[in-house]
């Protein structure tokens, strides 16, 4: 098997001496991440922020009602 790392020396010139592979940063929205995870069969262990807010509001209302109702 041949070594294909750069630069490749032909004897007179070095091909790819200053080549830098492009770096791509993929930015995905939460929906895109969820869709990709679903398609790949991965389970998401992350709880949505909306669910945490709803639980906090419910617990606050419950605590206030327990204090005020005799």
C-alpha positions as CSV (number, residue, x, y, z in Angstrom):
1,X,0.0,0.0,0.0
2,X,1.4,3.4,-0.9
3,X,1.7,6.4,1.4
4,X,-0.7,9.1,0.2
5,X,0.2,11.8,2.7
6,X,1.0,15.3,1.4
7,X,3.4,16.6,0.2
8,X,4.1,14.2,-2.6
9,X,7.7,14.5,-3.9
10,X,8.1,13.9,-7.7
11,X,11.8,14.6,-7.6
12,X,11.5,18.1,-9.0
13,X,8.5,19.6,-7.2
14,X,6.6,18.8,-4.1
15,X,2.9,18.5,-4.9
16,X,0.6,19.7,-2.2
17,X,3.3,21.3,-0.1
18,X,1.1,24.2,1.1
19,X,-2.2,22.4,0.9
20,X,-4.5,22.7,4.0
21,X,-7.7,20.7,4.0
22,X,-10.8,22.9,4.4
23,X,-12.4,22.9,7.8
24,X,-16.2,22.9,7.8
25,X,-18.2,23.6,10.9
26,X,-21.7,22.4,10.5
27,X,-24.2,24.4,12.5
28,X,-27.5,22.6,13.1
29,X,-30.7,23.8,14.8
30,X,-32.3,21.8,17.6
31,X,-34.9,20.4,15.2
32,X,-32.2,19.2,12.8
33,X,-30.2,17.5,15.6
34,X,-33.4,15.8,16.8
35,X,-34.3,14.6,13.3
36,X,-30.7,13.3,12.7
37,X,-30.7,11.5,16.0
38,X,-34.1,9.9,15.3
39,X,-32.9,8.8,11.8
40,X,-29.7,7.3,13.3
41,X,-31.6,5.6,16.0
42,X,-30.0,7.4,18.9
43,X,-32.0,8.3,22.0
44,X,-31.8,11.8,23.3
45,X,-31.2,12.1,27.0
46,X,-31.6,15.8,27.0
47,X,-34.8,17.2,28.6
48,X,-36.3,20.2,26.7
49,X,-36.1,23.5,28.5
50,X,-39.9,24.0,28.0
51,X,-40.6,20.8,30.0
52,X,-38.3,22.0,32.9
53,X,-40.1,25.4,32.9
54,X,-43.5,23.8,33.0
55,X,-42.5,21.5,35.9
56,X,-41.1,24.5,37.9
57,X,-44.2,26.5,37.4
58,X,-46.4,23.6,38.4
59,X,-44.4,23.0,41.5
60,X,-44.6,26.7,42.5
61,X,-48.3,26.8,42.0
62,X,-48.7,23.6,44.1
63,X,-46.5,25.0,46.9
64,X,-48.4,28.3,47.0
65,X,-51.8,26.5,47.1
66,X,-50.6,24.2,49.9
67,X,-49.6,27.3,51.9
68,X,-52.8,29.3,51.4
69,X,-55.5,26.5,51.5
70,X,-56.2,25.5,55.1
